[in-house]
């Protein structure tokens, strides 16, 4: 009779271990997917930063400085 409760207890432990292993495998898969997504997003952010720097550089190069603006447009006459 002592073997039945022990066998039941071992079966419960085995089923608990199997459930934990299943959850662990699922979590490992989800972590891998999230890691892949994170890598993709980091690459996109890096590309966007590069493009933003290029745009800022082009805007800076195309914006006339104050001295050039004064040479192009003479100051208005004073009354």
N, CA, C and O atoms as a GROMACS GRO file, in nm:
protein
  316
    1UNK      N    1   0.081  -0.120   0.000
    1UNK     CA    2   0.000   0.000   0.000
    1UNK      C    3   0.085   0.126   0.000
    1UNK      O    4   0.043   0.229  -0.053
    2UNK      N    5   0.201   0.120   0.057
    2UNK     CA    6   0.288   0.236   0.063
    2UNK      C    7   0.342   0.271  -0.075
    2UNK      O    8   0.383   0.384  -0.099
    3UNK      N    9   0.340   0.173  -0.167
    3UNK     CA   10   0.393   0.198  -0.301
    3UNK      C   11   0.298   0.284  -0.385
    3UNK      O   12   0.343   0.359  -0.471
    4UNK      N   13   0.167   0.274  -0.362
    4UNK     CA   14   0.071   0.351  -0.442
    4UNK      C   15   0.086   0.501  -0.420
    4UNK      O   16   0.096   0.575  -0.518
    5UNK      N   17   0.089   0.549  -0.297
    5UNK     CA   18   0.107   0.694  -0.279
    5UNK      C   19   0.242   0.741  -0.334
    5UNK      O   20   0.253   0.852  -0.386
    6UNK      N   21   0.343   0.658  -0.321
    6UNK     CA   22   0.474   0.694  -0.373
    6UNK      C   23   0.472   0.701  -0.525
    6UNK      O   24   0.528   0.792  -0.584
    7UNK      N   25   0.407   0.606  -0.588
    7UNK     CA   26   0.397   0.603  -0.734
    7UNK      C   27   0.316   0.723  -0.782
    7UNK      O   28   0.351   0.786  -0.883
    8UNK      N   29   0.209   0.756  -0.712
    8UNK     CA   30   0.128   0.873  -0.748
    8UNK      C   31   0.210   1.000  -0.734
    8UNK      O   32   0.204   1.089  -0.819
    9UNK      N   33   0.284   1.008  -0.626
    9UNK     CA   34   0.369   1.125  -0.603
    9UNK      C   35   0.475   1.139  -0.713
    9UNK      O   36   0.501   1.249  -0.760
   10UNK      N   37   0.536   1.028  -0.752
   10UNK     CA   38   0.638   1.031  -0.858
   10UNK      C   39   0.575   1.073  -0.991
   10UNK      O   40   0.634   1.150  -1.066
   11UNK      N   41   0.454   1.022  -1.019
   11UNK     CA   42   0.384   1.060  -1.142
   11UNK      C   43   0.352   1.209  -1.143
   11UNK      O   44   0.364   1.275  -1.246
   12UNK      N   45   0.309   1.262  -1.028
   12UNK     CA   46   0.280   1.405  -1.018
   12UNK      C   47   0.406   1.488  -1.041
   12UNK      O   48   0.403   1.590  -1.110
   13UNK      N   49   0.514   1.445  -0.984
   13UNK     CA   50   0.642   1.517  -1.001
   13UNK      C   51   0.685   1.510  -1.147
   13UNK      O   52   0.730   1.610  -1.203
   14UNK      N   53   0.672   1.392  -1.209
   14UNK     CA   54   0.710   1.378  -1.350
   14UNK      C   55   0.625   1.468  -1.440
   14UNK      O   56   0.676   1.531  -1.531
   15UNK      N   57   0.495   1.472  -1.413
   15UNK     CA   58   0.408   1.558  -1.496
   15UNK      C   59   0.440   1.705  -1.473
   15UNK      O   60   0.434   1.786  -1.566
   16UNK      N   61   0.474   1.741  -1.349
   16UNK     CA   62   0.513   1.880  -1.321
   16UNK      C   63   0.643   1.915  -1.393
   16UNK      O   64   0.656   2.024  -1.449
   17UNK      N   65   0.737   1.823  -1.392
   17UNK     CA   66   0.865   1.847  -1.462
   17UNK      C   67   0.842   1.861  -1.612
   17UNK      O   68   0.901   1.948  -1.676
   18UNK      N   69   0.756   1.775  -1.669
   18UNK     CA   70   0.726   1.783  -1.812
   18UNK      C   71   0.661   1.917  -1.846
   18UNK      O   72   0.693   1.979  -1.948
   19UNK      N   73   0.568   1.962  -1.760
   19UNK     CA   74   0.503   2.092  -1.782
   19UNK      C   75   0.605   2.205  -1.777
   19UNK      O   76   0.601   2.296  -1.859
   20UNK      N   77   0.696   2.200  -1.680
   20UNK     CA   78   0.799   2.302  -1.669
   20UNK      C   79   0.894   2.301  -1.789
   20UNK      O   80   0.934   2.406  -1.838
   21UNK      N   81   0.930   2.182  -1.835
   21UNK     CA   82   1.016   2.172  -1.953
   21UNK      C   83   0.948   2.228  -2.076
   21UNK      O   84   1.011   2.293  -2.159
   22UNK      N   85   0.818   2.202  -2.089
   22UNK     CA   86   0.742   2.254  -2.202
   22UNK      C   87   0.737   2.406  -2.196
   22UNK      O   88   0.758   2.472  -2.298
   23UNK      N   89   0.709   2.462  -2.080
   23UNK     CA   90   0.706   2.608  -2.064
   23UNK      C   91   0.842   2.669  -2.093
   23UNK      O   92   0.852   2.775  -2.155
   24UNK      N   93   0.947   2.602  -2.047
   24UNK     CA   94   1.082   2.650  -2.068
   24UNK      C   95   1.116   2.654  -2.217
   24UNK      O   96   1.176   2.750  -2.266
   25UNK      N   97   1.078   2.548  -2.288
   25UNK     CA   98   1.104   2.544  -2.433
   25UNK      C   99   1.027   2.654  -2.504
   25UNK      O  100   1.080   2.719  -2.594
   26UNK      N  101   0.902   2.677  -2.463
   26UNK     CA  102   0.822   2.783  -2.522
   26UNK      C  103   0.885   2.920  -2.495
   26UNK      O  104   0.892   3.004  -2.585
   27UNK      N  105   0.930   2.942  -2.373
   27UNK     CA  106   0.993   3.069  -2.338
   27UNK      C  107   1.123   3.089  -2.414
   27UNK      O  108   1.153   3.201  -2.457
   28UNK      N  109   1.200   2.984  -2.432
   28UNK     CA  110   1.323   2.994  -2.510
   28UNK      C  111   1.293   3.036  -2.653
   28UNK      O  112   1.365   3.118  -2.711
   29UNK      N  113   1.187   2.980  -2.710
   29UNK     CA  114   1.147   3.016  -2.847
   29UNK      C  115   1.104   3.162  -2.855
   29UNK      O  116   1.143   3.234  -2.947
   30UNK      N  117   1.026   3.206  -2.759
   30UNK     CA  118   0.980   3.346  -2.756
   30UNK      C  119   1.098   3.440  -2.738
   30UNK      O  120   1.104   3.545  -2.803
   31UNK      N  121   1.191   3.407  -2.652
   31UNK     CA  122   1.310   3.491  -2.630
   31UNK      C  123   1.391   3.502  -2.758
   31UNK      O  124   1.440   3.610  -2.790
   32UNK      N  125   1.405   3.394  -2.830
   32UNK     CA  126   1.479   3.396  -2.957
   32UNK      C  127   1.408   3.485  -3.059
   32UNK      O  128   1.473   3.562  -3.130
   33UNK      N  129   1.276   3.476  -3.067
   33UNK     CA  130   1.200   3.561  -3.158
   33UNK      C  131   1.215   3.708  -3.122
   33UNK      O  132   1.235   3.792  -3.209
   34UNK      N  133   1.206   3.738  -2.993
   34UNK     CA  134   1.221   3.877  -2.947
   34UNK      C  135   1.361   3.929  -2.975
   34UNK      O  136   1.378   4.045  -3.012
   35UNK      N  137   1.460   3.845  -2.958
   35UNK     CA  138   1.598   3.884  -2.987
   35UNK      C  139   1.614   3.918  -3.135
   35UNK      O  140   1.680   4.016  -3.170
   36UNK      N  141   1.555   3.836  -3.222
   36UNK     CA  142   1.562   3.863  -3.366
   36UNK      C  143   1.493   3.995  -3.400
   36UNK      O  144   1.545   4.074  -3.479
   37UNK      N  145   1.378   4.019  -3.342
   37UNK     CA  146   1.306   4.145  -3.366
   37UNK      C  147   1.388   4.264  -3.315
   37UNK      O  148   1.394   4.368  -3.381
   38UNK      N  149   1.448   4.248  -3.199
   38UNK     CA  150   1.530   4.355  -3.143
   38UNK      C  151   1.648   4.388  -3.234
   38UNK      O  152   1.681   4.505  -3.253
   39UNK      N  153   1.710   4.286  -3.288
   39UNK     CA  154   1.822   4.306  -3.381
   39UNK      C  155   1.777   4.383  -3.504
   39UNK      O  156   1.845   4.475  -3.549
   40UNK      N  157   1.662   4.346  -3.558
   40UNK     CA  158   1.607   4.415  -3.676
   40UNK      C  159   1.580   4.562  -3.643
   40UNK      O  160   1.615   4.650  -3.721
   41UNK      N  161   1.520   4.586  -3.528
   41UNK     CA  162   1.488   4.724  -3.490
   41UNK      C  163   1.614   4.807  -3.464
   41UNK      O  164   1.618   4.925  -3.498
   42UNK      N  165   1.715   4.746  -3.407
   42UNK     CA  166   1.840   4.820  -3.384
   42UNK      C  167   1.904   4.858  -3.517
   42UNK      O  168   1.958   4.968  -3.529
   43UNK      N  169   1.899   4.770  -3.616
   43UNK     CA  170   1.954   4.802  -3.748
   43UNK      C  171   1.875   4.914  -3.813
   43UNK      O  172   1.933   5.004  -3.873
   44UNK      N  173   1.742   4.910  -3.801
   44UNK     CA  174   1.659   5.016  -3.857
   44UNK      C  175   1.687   5.150  -3.790
   44UNK      O  176   1.695   5.252  -3.857
   45UNK      N  177   1.702   5.149  -3.659
   45UNK     CA  178   1.732   5.273  -3.587
   45UNK      C  179   1.868   5.328  -3.631
   45UNK      O  180   1.882   5.449  -3.650
   46UNK      N  181   1.965   5.241  -3.648
   46UNK     CA  182   2.097   5.283  -3.694
   46UNK      C  183   2.088   5.346  -3.833
   46UNK      O  184   2.148   5.450  -3.858
   47UNK      N  185   2.013   5.284  -3.923
   47UNK     CA  186   1.995   5.339  -4.058
   47UNK      C  187   1.925   5.474  -4.053
   47UNK      O  188   1.963   5.566  -4.124
   48UNK      N  189   1.822   5.486  -3.970
   48UNK     CA  190   1.750   5.611  -3.958
   48UNK      C  191   1.839   5.722  -3.901
   48UNK      O  192   1.830   5.837  -3.943
   49UNK      N  193   1.925   5.688  -3.806
   49UNK     CA  194   2.019   5.788  -3.751
   49UNK      C  195   2.114   5.836  -3.860
   49UNK      O  196   2.144   5.956  -3.869
   50UNK      N  197   2.162   5.744  -3.941
   50UNK     CA  198   2.253   5.782  -4.050
   50UNK      C  199   2.182   5.874  -4.148
   50UNK      O  200   2.239   5.975  -4.192
   51UNK      N  201   2.060   5.840  -4.183
   51UNK     CA  202   1.984   5.923  -4.277
   51UNK      C  203   1.956   6.061  -4.217
   51UNK      O  204   1.962   6.162  -4.287
   52UNK      N  205   1.925   6.064  -4.088
   52UNK     CA  206   1.898   6.192  -4.022
   52UNK      C  207   2.023   6.280  -4.021
   52UNK      O  208   2.014   6.401  -4.042
   53UNK      N  209   2.140   6.220  -3.996
   53UNK     CA  210   2.264   6.297  -3.999
   53UNK      C  211   2.290   6.351  -4.140
   53UNK      O  212   2.334   6.465  -4.155
   54UNK      N  213   2.264   6.270  -4.241
   54UNK     CA  214   2.283   6.314  -4.379
   54UNK      C  215   2.190   6.429  -4.413
   54UNK      O  216   2.232   6.527  -4.475
   55UNK      N  217   2.065   6.419  -4.374
   55UNK     CA  218   1.969   6.527  -4.399
   55UNK      C  219   2.010   6.654  -4.326
   55UNK      O  220   2.005   6.763  -4.383
   56UNK      N  221   2.051   6.641  -4.201
   56UNK     CA  222   2.094   6.758  -4.124
   56UNK      C  223   2.216   6.822  -4.189
   56UNK      O  224   2.226   6.945  -4.194
   57UNK      N  225   2.308   6.741  -4.238
   57UNK     CA  226   2.426   6.793  -4.306
   57UNK      C  227   2.388   6.867  -4.434
   57UNK      O  228   2.441   6.975  -4.461
   58UNK      N  229   2.298   6.811  -4.510
   58UNK     CA  230   2.254   6.877  -4.635
   58UNK      C  231   2.182   7.008  -4.606
   58UNK      O  232   2.202   7.107  -4.676
   59UNK      N  233   2.099   7.009  -4.502
   59UNK     CA  234   2.030   7.133  -4.466
   59UNK      C  235   2.131   7.238  -4.422
   59UNK      O  236   2.120   7.355  -4.459
   60UNK      N  237   2.228   7.197  -4.343
   60UNK     CA  238   2.330   7.291  -4.296
   60UNK      C  239   2.410   7.345  -4.413
   60UNK      O  240   2.442   7.464  -4.416
   61UNK      N  241   2.444   7.260  -4.510
   61UNK     CA  242   2.520   7.304  -4.626
   61UNK      C  243   2.440   7.398  -4.715
   61UNK      O  244   2.498   7.486  -4.778
   62UNK      N  245   2.309   7.382  -4.721
   62UNK     CA  246   2.226   7.463  -4.809
   62UNK      C  247   2.173   7.589  -4.741
   62UNK      O  248   2.114   7.674  -4.809
   63UNK      N  249   2.190   7.603  -4.613
   63UNK     CA  250   2.144   7.722  -4.542
   63UNK      C  251   2.252   7.829  -4.552
   63UNK      O  252   2.365   7.808  -4.508
   64UNK      N  253   2.217   7.944  -4.610
   64UNK     CA  254   2.318   8.050  -4.620
   64UNK      C  255   2.350   8.108  -4.483
   64UNK      O  256   2.263   8.121  -4.398
   65UNK      N  257   2.476   8.142  -4.465
   65UNK     CA  258   2.515   8.202  -4.337
   65UNK      C  259   2.474   8.349  -4.335
   65UNK      O  260   2.430   8.402  -4.437
   66UNK      N  261   2.487   8.414  -4.222
   66UNK     CA  262   2.444   8.553  -4.208
   66UNK      C  263   2.524   8.647  -4.297
   66UNK      O  264   2.468   8.741  -4.353
   67UNK      N  265   2.653   8.625  -4.310
   67UNK     CA  266   2.735   8.715  -4.390
   67UNK      C  267   2.696   8.707  -4.537
   67UNK      O  268   2.696   8.809  -4.606
   68UNK      N  269   2.665   8.590  -4.586
   68UNK     CA  270   2.624   8.575  -4.725
   68UNK      C  271   2.487   8.640  -4.745
   68UNK      O  272   2.463   8.701  -4.849
   69UNK      N  273   2.399   8.629  -4.649
   69UNK     CA  274   2.266   8.688  -4.659
   69UNK      C  275   2.278   8.840  -4.668
   69UNK      O  276   2.205   8.902  -4.746
   70UNK      N  277   2.366   8.899  -4.591
   70UNK     CA  278   2.383   9.044  -4.595
   70UNK      C  279   2.439   9.089  -4.729
   70UNK      O  280   2.401   9.196  -4.778
   71UNK      N  281   2.526   9.012  -4.789
   71UNK     CA  282   2.582   9.049  -4.917
   71UNK      C  283   2.478   9.039  -5.028
   71UNK      O  284   2.480   9.118  -5.122
   72UNK      N  285   2.390   8.944  -5.019
   72UNK     CA  286   2.288   8.927  -5.122
   72UNK      C  287   2.182   9.035  -5.110
   72UNK      O  288   2.142   9.094  -5.210
   73UNK      N  289   2.136   9.063  -4.990
   73UNK     CA  290   2.032   9.162  -4.969
   73UNK      C  291   2.090   9.279  -4.891
   73UNK      O  292   2.131   9.264  -4.776
   74UNK      N  293   2.092   9.395  -4.952
   74UNK     CA  294   2.141   9.511  -4.876
   74UNK      C  295   2.039   9.549  -4.770
   74UNK      O  296   1.920   9.522  -4.785
   75UNK      N  297   2.085   9.610  -4.665
   75UNK     CA  298   1.993   9.648  -4.559
   75UNK      C  299   1.894   9.753  -4.611
   75UNK      O  300   1.928   9.831  -4.700
   76UNK      N  301   1.774   9.756  -4.557
   76UNK     CA  302   1.675   9.854  -4.603
   76UNK      C  303   1.715   9.995  -4.564
   76UNK      O  304   1.782  10.015  -4.463
   77UNK      N  305   1.673  10.094  -4.642
   77UNK     CA  306   1.709  10.234  -4.607
   77UNK      C  307   1.639  10.277  -4.479
   77UNK      O  308   1.528  10.236  -4.448
   78UNK      N  309   1.710  10.362  -4.407
   78UNK     CA  310   1.652  10.414  -4.281
   78UNK      C  311   1.591  10.550  -4.308
   78UNK      O  312   1.646  10.630  -4.384
   79UNK      N  313   1.479  10.576  -4.246
   79UNK     CA  314   1.411  10.705  -4.267
   79UNK      C  315   1.440  10.798  -4.154
   79UNK      O  316   1.391  10.911  -4.154
   0.00000   0.00000   0.00000
